[in-house]
Amino acid sequence: MKKASLTGESPFSFTAALHNYFAVTDVKVSEVQGLSGLTYVDKTAAGACRVQGAGELRVTGEVDRIYASGPRQVAISSAIGSSSTVIDADGFGDWVVWNPWREGSESLTDMNAEDYLRMLCVEAARTSDPVVLAAGAVWCGMEVIGVT
């Protein structure tokens, strides 16, 4: 019987995302800062590509977006326990913002009907440019979450 190798002998590619769910006082008044002017894939509109307008992102309905080639750092206002939550990521490059809103929340078994009002998912991701890892190579991704 041949023993399986943990490192492998050929290159492979992968995508990654760190699924952060932040408790917010009210998602309708929370803002995500740092995404202004970026192109995003809108998964609630069959993957249409759109551009984030100027200013901060405010969630006013279901949102499921992938912002490609984003900044290293974004911030969330109104996260519980802070006036600003800063997410600093290295090695990822993309950002995902998600909230299922009422209809989506009702279909999730681990959320109560009104929980969507008190949560916001903002995650560092590597989806638009998958990592290609050569045999024996190493990839590192890092995320630091700070509160003020």
N, C-alpha and C positions, 0 to 999 in steps of 0.2 A: 504494500500500500504506500503510495506517494504522499508525503506530508505537504499540506497546503502552505504556500508562502504568504506571509502577511504583507510583503512589499510588492509582489508581483514582478513580472518580467517585461511587461509592455506598458506603454503609456495609456492613460485613460482620462476622460474629462468628466467634470461634475459641476453642478450648481449648488448653491448653499444659501440659507437664510436663517437668521436668528429671530425666532418668533417671540418678540416682546409684546406683552399685553399690559398697557399702563392703565391704572385706575385714574379717572379724571372726575372732577366735580360735576361737569356737565359737558358732554361732547359737543354740544351745539355752540358753546362759547370757547372751547379749547382751540388753540391754533398750533399748526406745525410750521415752524420757521426754517427757512433755508432751501426751500424747493422752488422759489419764484423763478419763472422763465424756463424751467426744465421741461423737456418732452417726457410724456408718460404714456404707458399703455393702460387704457381704461378697460378693465376686465368686465365691468358692468355694461359696457357698450360693445360687446363682441370683439374686444381687442383693438378698438380704434385708437390711433395715436393722436394725442392732443398735447397742448402746451399749457402749463400752469401759468395763470395770470400773475401780474405783479402783486406783491403783498403776501400775506400769510395764507396758508390753506386752512379753511374752516369747513368742517364736516356738517352738511345740512341734509344728508340722506345717505343711502348706501354708498360706500366707497370701497373700491378694490383696485388700487393703482400700483404700477411698477414704474418708478422714476429711474431711468437709465443714466449712467454717468453723472451721478449726483455729487454733492459736496462730501467732504469727509465728516462733517458735523451737521446735525439738525437739532432742533429744540422743540419741546412741547410746553405750551403754557397751560396752566390749570391742572397739572397732574397732582393728585392728592399727596400732600406732605411737602410740596415745594411750590415756589412761584414759577420756576422754570426747571425742566428736566432736559439735560443736554446729553445727546447720544453721539459719541465719537467713535468712528469705525475705521479700521485700516484693513485693506486686503479685499474689500467687498465692492464698493463702487456704485451700487444701486440701492434704492430705498423702496420699501413696500409700505403703503398706508392702507389699512383695512378697518372697516366697521360694517357689520352686516345689516344694520338698521333694524327696524321692528320686524319686517317680514323674514329676514334672514335669521334674526335672533330666535324667533319662534320655532324655527326648524332645527335648532341646535339643542341637543339634549343636556348640555352642560351650562346653558345660560337660561336665566329666567327672562320672562317677556320684556321687562324694562331694563335689563342689564346693558343693552347696547348704549344707553344714555350715559353710562359711567365707565366706558372702556374705549380705548383707542390703541390699535396695533400699529406700531411704527418699528420697522425692522430693517436692519442692515442686510443686504442681499447681494448675491453674485449670480445674476440670472441672464443678463444681456450679453455677457462675455464670459462663457464658462471657463473654469480653470482647466488647463490641460497639464497634467502632471506626468512627467517622464518617470520611467522605472527608477526607483530608488530616490526620487526627488521628494521635497517637502514643501507644503504650502502652509502658510500661517495667516489666520485672520484674527482680528482683535476687535473687541468692542468695550468701551468704557462708558458707563452711565453715571452722570453726576447730577446732583440736585442743589438748587440754591433757594 
